[in-house]
Amino acid sequence: MDSSIRQVARQHLGPIDELVVARNARDWHALAGRLQALPASQVDGLLRFATFDAVATVGHGSSVRTVPSAHVVALDFEAARRFGRAPATTGISGATPMPGHAAVTEDLARGLGVRPGARIEVYAYGRPRALLVDRVLPRLGLAGFSLADEQESRNVLVSTATFEPMVRHGFAAGAPPAWFVAVSNRGGIEGGAASTDRVTTSIERTTANLDPQVRAVKRDVLDVADETGKGFTQMFTAMGSFGVSPGCSS
């Protein structure tokens, strides 16, 4: 169980140790600039990206297939591969999709039954947007980014040039986007979490007047893995003890 939950850290977070959450797009830009001052001795990557929930569909009429719990993720693919200095852990390949194009995760591709070259529609904030699928990416790292309590990552990954028009008309029809700056600590996928307290202090000091929320997402996942593993070890130890006791007494 410990190993299974730790795998979530690789599949859904990759090099991300902390998420700095901005209140809006303006603060998002300011945060990204301010965080450049974080000590290089503590962090080895920063990445700005944004997400919102959406519905993805393919087909028409009676042949429509729908994934109601999709997520649109906007990021720069080249910057994403450099993030954390471990490209293989990001799940990102190829150039940033052109406007009107997207990459999708294997989970979304399977749910919609699509391959590269397919056209899908993403419904968000009361408006549909047609996108051409360029490639299918694995459930891994930034490509597989998810904070949901589920195994799959049904992501549509696009450029900011595609993302911004989709959120430009307001959020009356849904929750607003989440504006993130991801931080990768020195120390690797799991080892970097040991520096979370120190890095969080540096983040808060650097961004004090912007008052962002700092989420220790990697450490939270690893803590759950440790506690769950201990719980199952104790449970099976107790069960084994009950089984051994009658054998000893006989």
HELIX and SHEET records of a PDB file:
HELIX    1   1 ASP A    2  HIS A   12  1                                  11    
HELIX    2   2 ALA A   25  ARG A   34  1                                  10    
HELIX    3   3 LEU A   35  ALA A   37  5                                   3    
HELIX    4   4 GLY A   61  SER A   63  5                                   3    
HELIX    5   5 PHE A   77  ARG A   82  1                                   6    
HELIX    6   6 PHE A   83  ARG A   85  5                                   3    
HELIX    7   7 PRO A   87  THR A   89  5                                   3    
HELIX    8   8 GLU A  106  LEU A  112  1                                   7    
HELIX    9   9 THR A  160  VAL A  167  1                                   8    
HELIX   10  10 GLY A  191  SER A  195  5                                   5    
HELIX   11  11 THR A  196  THR A  206  1                                  11    
HELIX   12  12 ALA A  208  LEU A  210  5                                   3    
HELIX   13  13 VAL A  217  SER A  249  1                                  33    
SHEET    1   A 9 GLN A 213  ARG A 215  0                                        
SHEET    2   A 9 GLU A  18  ALA A  22 -1                                        
SHEET    3   A 9 ALA A 178  ASN A 185 -1                                        
SHEET    4   A 9 VAL A  43  VAL A  58 -1                                        
SHEET    5   A 9 ARG A  65  ALA A  74 -1                                        
SHEET    6   A 9 ASN A 155  VAL A 158  1                                        
SHEET    7   A 9 HIS A 101  THR A 105 -1                                        
SHEET    8   A 9 ARG A 127  LEU A 137  1                                        
SHEET    9   A 9 ARG A 119  ALA A 124 -1                                        
END                                                                             
